[in-house]
Amino acid sequence: MRIDAKTQLCAVIGNPIEHSLSPAIHNAAFEALDLNYAYVAFRVEDIAGAVAGLRALGNFRGLSVTIPHKVSIMECLDEIDATARNIGSVNTVVKENNILKGITSDGQGALKALVDYGVDLRGKTVLIIGSGGAARAIAFTLAMSQQPPEIWIMGIVREELDRLVRDLKDKTTACVSGMMGDPDSLKQGVIAADIVIHCSPMGMHPRTDETLVPKELLRPEHVVFDIVYNPKKTRLLAEAEAAGCVTIPGLEMFVNQAVVQFELWTGQRAPVAVMRKVVEDSLR
């Protein structure tokens, strides 16, 4: 990859170790479309200084933002998408005419995965297991775009759960309920749900033998979406598949959020197959 003054620069800032696949995914996509773009990783301590420096670059195009800067970077931007503002964090920045706009691609990536698998959210009850950053992004994206009639949020951190439920009620028209993650509540939530979206790290490599959802609660009518992408088929997804459920692997959300970023930065359709292959080869 050759970088010169005409190369459009995209970057991941924060802790690149958390998203070590991102440069490989985006650079493979740029190469596939023969675009003079380059994606690089920077460890950033001074977020305001970093954004000011990038703003000054004439060929800077956009950012991926990781922990710990997803919230603090919002003060450095000119515009913030309504969904990202409600979520309270940004993971993507796009530069247009020297205007820096922040969005979140995580929720959009999850929504695209549901749509790609033919899931119609209208008239459905959605159970989101988890109340952290990913759950927050998905819940707000669904509530603001598809507006399923009922969203149940299950968490284990009371303050975090209450804040998410309160914010969803205040900022969207969705019917939202919160519940603590005890076995009885979990059983109630899964039985009532049409779509189960798992947003906790349970089942992630190397603890691949773990799951929060007992397999006896799963039925063929369920759509089960596990955002854990390593392994590709978690225990939850394997048991849901055996029960006859529609299953959506977390790899789809991981790839789709990168697709959203790529298309915002380049204005072109992303080579999704190329990007997915990078992730699959890495996991393999």
Buried (B, 14 or more C-beta within 10 A) or exposed (E): EEEEEEBBBBBBBBBBEEBEBBBBBBBBBBBEBEBEBBBBBEEBEEBEEBBEEBBEEEBBBBBBBBEEBBBBBBEBBEEBBEBBBBBBBBBBBBBEEEEBBBBBBBBBBBBBBBEEBEBEBEEBBBBBBBBBBBBBBBBBBBBBEBBBEBBBBBBBBEEBBBBBBEBBBEBBEBBBBBBBBEEEBBBBBBEEBBBBBBBBBBBBEEEBEEBBBEEEBBEEEBBBBBBBBBBBBBBBBBBBBEBEBBBBBBBBBBBBBBBBBBBBBBEEEBBBEBBBBBBEEEBE
